[in-house]
Every structure is written in structure tokens, then in C-alpha cells.
Amino acid sequence: MLFASSFTILTSVCSHVLAEEQLIIGRVTSITLLPSGSQSCPELNGNMKANADGTRTITLSNDCGCEETRIQVEETLLGTQTASNIKLQNRIGEWCKPNFPLLSEDLLIHIDGNMTRWSIMTNKDKKHLFNVKKFTQIGGVAVKDLTLNADQQASTEELIEKINSKK
């Protein structure tokens, strides 16, 4: 059984997939839910693919459709400066929860290939902090190598400093 989850990142100016790693600070401005089988959310169940070795792969999915999340970009920390608004498209998992929070708080969003992870940002002692639980590596820096506070948060300032020292 194969479960599909894919992210496509589109800018508000042009519709292309971003290939480079990105790290941005942004806010969710809208989340649109799309039903499976609609034009923007193709049905996955029953898709069959013939493999080179003669076997066949059948895709079964218990996802709940797709979502389009619009993000207002406040700052680009890694990668090429993106448009001021981006649209992230992805499938919704079996529990039918959107992948992004329904909050208008600042988020640290890491986009790498078809994987997108995020954390709500907080400010403490003049530092921008993010929870590290959802991340393993950003910009070639292992998140486990960052200094963590008691709440398992690291500063974006330290992260960017370590990313820049690797260049």
C-alpha cells in the first residue's frame, strides 16, 4: 500500500515548482480545502502503474483531499527571495486536518524538495525562537547541534549564523 503526500509550491506571480531549499518567516492568510477528484486534486485510489520488471503498483489512499495554503512572506532567511505571497499545495492526511495551523501568527517554514515543515515562532529575550521537534536539518545544519532552551526551542539567529558559516 502506498500513501501519497506531495507538496507543490507556487508563487503568486508565476506557477512553477521551487527546486531550491527555502526557509521563510510568514503568516497563513488562507487555507482552501479541495475534494479528491476535483481538477486541482486528482483522485489517487485505484491508480495503477506498470513497473519495468513487469509488476504493477496500485495506489490506495485514505487521504481527505487537498489543501491550498496561502502564505504572506515576511522574510526569506534561506534561498532566493520569494514573492511576497506564495501558495503551497498538498494532500491532506487520513485524519482530515489541514497541514498548516489556522492561526495568523508568524511561522518559520522550511521547504526542501517535496517536504514542508513549519513551527510557530515566539520572541523571547530579543531572539526569534522556533520549536525544533519537526525539523532534522535546515540549510546543511543539523538541528540537534543548535542550542535549545527548556522548551526545546532554538533561535533563528543561531541557525542562520551556522548556515552562513558553512558557505
N, C-alpha and C positions, 0 to 999 in steps of 0.2 A: 504494500500500500504506500503510495507516495502522497504526501501533503504538500501543497504548493503555497508558497508565500513569496510574493515579489513586490519590490518597491520600484517605482519609476519616478524620477524626479524631473519636473518640467519647470522651466522658468516662465514668468508671466509674459515675457517678451517673445520668446521662441520656444518651440516644443522639441527639445532634444534631451537625451539622457546624459546626465553629467557623469563622466568617467572618472574624474579625479576625486580624491578624498577631500571632504569638506567638513569644517567644524564651524558652526554658526551659533550666534545667540539670536533667538527670535521668539515671536509670540504667535500662538494659534489664533487666526482670525475667523476661520470657519472649518467645519467638518461636514462633508456631504456623504451620506451613505447611499450606495448603489446596489441594486439587487443583482444576484448572479443571473447571467443570461442576457443582461442588458448590453447595449452597444459598447459601453465603457468598462464592462465587467463580464468577460466571456465565461460561459459555463465550463467547469472543469470536470464534472462527473462524466465518466464514460469515454473520455478522450483516450484513443488507442494509438500507440506509436510502434512502428516496426523497427526493431533493432538490427544492426549489421550482422549479428550472429544468428538471425532467424527467429529469435524470441520476440515477444511483444510485451510492451509495457502499457498497462491500463492505469489511468489516473483516477483515483477516487478521492473525493474531498467532502468534508463536512463543514467547510467554511460557511460564513454567513454573508458572503458577497464581498463588496469592495468599499473603500472609502477614498475620498479625495480631501486632503487636508491642506488648507492654505496657511502659509506661514509668512508673517511680516518679518523680514530680516532686519535686525537691529545692528548687527556687526558680524563680519566674517573674520574668524580667527585663524583658519587654515584653508588653503585653496584659493582659487581665483575669486575675486569679489563677484558675488551673485547679484541678480536683480533684487530690487527692494521687496519683492514678493515672489515666493516660489510655491509650487503645488506638488505635493507628494501623493502618489497613488499607490495603494497596496490592498491586498486581500485582508479580510477580517477573519480571525480565527473562529474555532468552533464555539466559543463562549459568547460570540457576537458583541464583543466590546471594541470600541474604537482603539486604535493603536496609540493615539495621542490623547492627552488629557483635555477635558472640556473646561479648561482654565485659561485665563488671559495673562498668566504670569510669564516671566522670562524663562525660556528653556535653553539649555545647552543641547544642540542637536548635532550628532556625528553621523555623517553619510559616507559610507565606504562601499563602493560597488552596489550590490543589491541589499545591503544591510543598513538599516537606520535605527539609531538608538538615541534616547533623549533622557534628560534629567531636569527637574525643576531647579532653578538657580536661587540661591539666597545670598544675602550680603551680610558679612559679619567682620568686624574689625577692619573695615575698608578693603576687604577681599571679596571676590566673587567666587562663591563655593558651589560645587555640584556633588551629588551623591555618585559614588564610583561603582555601585553594585552592577549596573547594566553594561559597563564597559570593561574591556580587557586591554585594548591597545588603541591609542589615538596618535596619529602622526609619527608612528615608529616608537612611541614611548609606552612602555608597559605601565598601566595604571597602578599596579601593585607597587611600583617604585616611587609613587608620589607620597608626600607627607599627608597623613589623614588625621582629622580631628576625631573626637569621641563619637561623633555622629556619622562616621565613615564618609566624610566629605573632604574633597581636595580643592585647592584653588586653581582657577583657570590661569592665573598669573604664573604659578609654578609650572603648570602644564605647558604653556606657550614658551616659557624660558627653556624648558627641556627640549621641546620640539625644535626651537631655533638653534640650540647648541648641537643638534645632530646634523644640521645642514652643512 
